[in-house]
Amino acid sequence: MRSRITLIVGALLLAAVAGGAWWFESVEPAPNAPSGAAGSAATTATSTASTSAYRVKVTRGGRVLATFGLAQLEGIGMKQVTVQGGTETGPALLDVLGAAGVESCSTVTILGSGARDSGRLEIAFADIGPDTVLDVAKRGTVKVAGPNIPRESRVRDITEIQVR
């Protein structure tokens, strides 16, 4: 009887450890967060440190016009919009471009890490409206969202905004 109980308890412990490992592997670290098993487990604990290193740069012709940390993006002004049934909150893309000194251009290419999407979206400047925002994600990064951007075309973990 005792060996049967030991076997059952051992199986339950093994299942709990395997389930915990699966959960930690399913949590994606923010860009610039430590990688590996220890990094995945530490992602939540180090989210502030990871987001302090997160940057979005605005470039034109390879020249950096501005670089924004998450706090600077939030300082531009937060806007809450309803897009395709969801609420998105972050600075308007036009306001971010304005803060970088961009008053007009023909196209805007948004580049991201490409971890969960194509990592690239090109938009005509004329198609960017006041409700196109850089939504601040729980991960401490931003993604582009707007009424003219289908959910499957969104770019997450944005690293660069190129203007032409």
C-alpha positions as CSV (number, residue, x, y, z in Angstrom):
1,M,0.0,0.0,0.0
2,R,2.8,2.4,0.9
3,S,4.6,1.9,-2.4
4,R,1.3,2.6,-4.3
5,I,0.8,5.9,-2.4
6,T,4.5,6.8,-3.1
7,L,3.9,6.0,-6.8
8,I,0.8,8.2,-7.0
9,V,2.4,11.1,-5.1
10,G,5.4,10.8,-7.4
11,A,3.2,10.9,-10.5
12,L,1.3,13.9,-9.2
13,L,4.6,15.8,-8.5
14,L,5.9,14.9,-11.9
15,A,2.7,16.2,-13.5
16,A,2.9,19.4,-11.5
17,V,6.5,20.1,-12.5
18,A,5.7,19.3,-16.2
19,G,2.7,21.6,-16.1
20,G,4.7,24.4,-14.5
21,A,7.4,24.0,-17.1
22,W,4.8,24.2,-19.9
23,W,3.4,27.4,-18.4
24,F,6.7,29.1,-18.1
25,E,7.6,28.1,-21.7
26,S,4.3,29.5,-23.0
27,V,4.9,32.9,-21.4
28,E,6.8,34.9,-24.1
29,P,9.5,37.2,-22.7
30,A,9.4,40.8,-23.7
31,P,12.1,41.9,-26.2
32,N,15.5,42.4,-24.5
33,A,14.4,40.1,-21.6
34,P,16.7,37.2,-20.6
35,S,16.3,34.0,-22.5
36,G,16.3,30.4,-21.5
37,A,14.4,28.6,-18.7
38,A,15.6,31.0,-16.0
39,G,14.8,34.0,-18.2
40,S,11.3,32.8,-18.9
41,A,10.6,32.3,-15.2
42,A,12.1,35.7,-14.4
43,T,10.2,37.5,-17.1
44,T,7.4,38.7,-14.8
45,A,9.8,39.7,-12.1
46,T,12.0,41.7,-14.5
47,S,9.3,43.3,-16.6
48,T,10.2,46.8,-15.4
49,A,13.9,46.2,-16.1
50,S,13.0,44.9,-19.6
51,T,10.8,47.7,-20.5
52,S,13.3,50.3,-19.4
53,A,15.6,49.0,-22.2
54,Y,12.7,48.9,-24.8
55,R,13.0,51.6,-27.5
56,V,11.2,52.6,-30.7
57,K,13.2,54.6,-33.2
58,V,11.8,56.8,-35.9
59,T,14.0,56.9,-39.0
60,R,14.1,58.6,-42.4
61,G,16.6,57.3,-45.0
62,G,18.6,55.4,-42.4
63,R,19.0,58.5,-40.2
64,V,17.5,58.3,-36.7
65,L,15.1,61.2,-36.1
66,A,14.1,60.2,-32.6
67,T,14.2,57.3,-30.1
68,F,11.5,56.8,-27.6
69,G,11.4,54.7,-24.5
70,L,8.0,53.4,-23.2
71,A,7.7,56.3,-20.7
72,Q,8.4,58.8,-23.4
73,L,5.8,57.3,-25.7
74,E,3.3,57.4,-22.8
75,G,4.3,61.0,-22.2
76,I,3.3,62.0,-25.7
77,G,-0.3,61.5,-24.7
78,M,-2.4,58.4,-24.2
79,K,-5.5,57.9,-26.3
80,Q,-8.1,55.2,-25.9
81,V,-9.8,53.9,-29.1
82,T,-12.1,51.1,-29.9
83,V,-10.8,49.1,-32.8
84,Q,-12.5,46.0,-34.2
85,G,-14.3,45.4,-30.9
86,G,-11.3,45.8,-28.6
87,T,-10.0,48.8,-26.6
88,E,-6.5,49.9,-27.5
89,T,-4.7,52.5,-25.5
90,G,-1.5,54.4,-26.4
91,P,-0.2,57.5,-28.2
92,A,-1.6,58.3,-31.6
93,L,0.9,57.3,-34.3
94,L,0.5,60.8,-35.9
95,D,1.5,62.3,-32.5
96,V,4.6,60.1,-32.2
97,L,5.6,61.0,-35.7
98,G,5.1,64.7,-34.9
99,A,7.2,64.4,-31.7
100,A,10.0,63.0,-34.0
101,G,9.6,66.1,-36.3
102,V,7.8,64.3,-39.1
103,E,5.0,66.5,-40.5
104,S,4.5,64.6,-43.7
105,C,5.8,61.8,-45.8
106,S,4.5,59.4,-48.4
107,T,4.7,56.0,-46.5
108,V,5.3,54.7,-43.1
109,T,6.8,51.3,-42.6
110,I,6.4,49.8,-39.1
111,L,9.0,47.1,-38.1
112,G,8.7,44.8,-35.1
113,S,10.4,41.8,-33.7
114,G,8.4,39.4,-36.0
115,A,8.0,36.9,-33.2
116,R,4.2,36.6,-33.5
117,D,3.5,38.4,-36.8
118,S,5.1,39.3,-40.0
119,G,7.1,42.1,-38.3
120,R,6.5,44.5,-41.1
121,L,3.6,46.8,-42.1
122,E,3.6,49.5,-44.7
123,I,0.9,52.2,-44.6
124,A,0.4,55.3,-46.8
125,F,0.8,58.4,-44.6
126,A,-2.6,59.6,-45.9
127,D,-4.3,56.4,-44.5
128,I,-3.1,57.1,-40.9
129,G,-5.9,58.6,-39.0
130,P,-6.2,60.0,-35.5
131,D,-7.4,56.6,-34.2
132,T,-4.3,54.8,-35.3
133,V,-2.4,54.2,-32.1
134,L,0.7,52.5,-30.7
135,D,-1.1,50.4,-28.2
136,V,0.9,49.8,-25.0
137,A,0.8,46.0,-24.4
138,K,1.0,44.4,-21.0
139,R,4.4,43.1,-22.1
140,G,5.8,46.6,-21.9
141,T,6.1,47.1,-25.7
142,V,3.8,48.7,-28.3
143,K,1.9,47.4,-31.2
144,V,0.1,49.3,-34.0
145,A,-3.7,49.2,-34.1
146,G,-6.2,51.2,-36.0
147,P,-9.5,51.0,-37.8
148,N,-7.7,50.6,-41.2
149,I,-5.4,47.9,-39.9
150,P,-6.8,44.3,-39.8
151,R,-6.0,42.4,-36.6
152,E,-3.9,39.9,-38.6
153,S,-1.8,42.7,-40.1
154,R,-0.8,44.3,-36.8
155,V,2.8,44.5,-35.9
156,R,3.7,43.9,-32.3
157,D,6.9,44.7,-30.3
158,I,7.6,47.6,-32.6
159,T,11.3,48.5,-32.8
160,E,11.4,51.0,-35.7
161,I,9.1,53.3,-37.6
162,Q,10.5,54.3,-41.0
163,V,9.2,57.3,-42.9
164,R,9.7,58.0,-46.6
